[in-house]
């Protein structure tokens, strides 16, 4: 995934959920911190971005159904959006909400969608708590 695809995912997720604010977590949150991270293959191999509507978390299922794995969106764009409540999917350090990196994205109607991407240290802490092989490799490369 690259930064342009992340922006597209944000616009589509806001449209589907009806929420103008999103949490972005998982490995592709790094693109909100460093758009050039997509140039490092280990940091950009994922074809999914994990999102939760900030104010309407119950709409995560709508995002997953419309933009998720195997959807027409996935087939058309080559990446997908995994809508799932953030606190069900990630273990995060205290205060993570205040450290998120804010991305402002205009949709097709010139309305602003705000995406709050996990700050890189919180992202890496979450990866290391999970501690799967791919998470350890992601953290190793990101720390170099």
Secondary structure, 3 states (H helix, E strand, C coil): CCHHHHHHHHHHHHHHHCCCEEEEECHHHHHHHCHHHHHCHHHHCCCEEEEEECCCHHHHHHHHHHHCCCCHHHHHHCCEEEECCHHHHCCCCCCHHHHCEEEEEECCCCCEEEEEECCHHHHHHHHHHHCCHHHHHHHHHHHC
